[in-house]
Amino acid sequence: MDRRHFVKLCAGSALATLLARQTPAFSGEIKTFPAATLVDAHGDPLKASRASPQEAMVFAYPFAGIPCFLINFGSHGAKTQALTAPDGTSYTSPAPVGPERNLVAFVAICTHQMSHPTPDASVIHYASAATATADQPGRIVCCAHHSVFDPASGGAKVSGPAPSPLLPVQLACDAETGVLQATGTVDVEFFERFFDDFKEDLIDRFGPGGYRKPVGGMTKAVLLSEYSRVVADC
């Protein structure tokens, strides 16, 4: 066994141990993690009514280095879908939440070559209107290689080279207050591959091991245009 293989094996074992501590149960086919309340830039709980219908909001979950999109897809209509994660796991996409049943969330990492938003730039975004790449409104578009996903259909791929749908993030919405929480996702092995492929960048941003830390009870959600200095449009 060479050193690189050994290091990868150890890293995978470490993540598995962490997941065993942080992941108490499955909820259907969605792996449940400790709930994290979405909060705004001031630390106030984010309510469903404040989710922008024009662009995605970015938050981290279930680990500090995993960017996610909160999507308000407006009146486009939604349905749950039977889908398959990159690791081959079959699951049913979580139902939309909120008073209008139009809020969903996804891991904001393209399943083709793991393009994702960073503070410098984002080549993946939610397009509320039709674009040159997405001929229908309400699509998530990755401008790196033109993969298009439908958030109203569980993040299913519409077109492009991505082999799998975007990974879902299960949401909960308090019926009285409208406060949003992230509660689970699928295919945690995908996170390990992402951590391995982007390790140097993640260390620069979060410090050694910081990107693997659970987000805890709260996670800040901001507009993509505020999170990334440049957002690609295609």
BELQUIZI-V433731 format. One record per run of one state. SS is the DSSP state (H for helix, E for strand, L for the rest). FROM is the first residue (numbers start at 1). TO is the last residue. If there is no record, write none. Layout:
BEGIN
[[SS;FROM;TO] [SS;FROM;TO]]
END
This chain:
BEGIN
[[L;1;2] [H;3;22] [L;23;24] [E;25;27] [L;28;29] [E;30;39] [L;40;44] [E;45;45] [L;46;46] [E;47;47] [H;48;50] [L;51;56] [E;57;60] [L;61;62] [E;63;63] [L;64;66] [E;67;72] [L;73;81] [E;82;84] [L;85;89] [E;90;92] [L;93;96] [E;97;97] [L;98;102] [E;103;107] [L;108;108] [E;109;109] [L;110;115] [E;116;116] [L;117;120] [E;121;122] [L;123;123] [E;124;127] [L;128;138] [E;139;142] [L;143;146] [E;147;150] [H;151;153] [L;154;155] [E;156;159] [L;160;167] [E;168;173] [L;174;178] [E;179;185] [L;186;187] [H;188;197] [L;198;198] [H;199;206] [L;207;209] [H;210;212] [L;213;213] [E;214;214] [L;215;217] [E;218;220] [L;221;221] [E;222;223] [H;224;227] [L;228;229] [E;230;231] [L;232;234]]
END
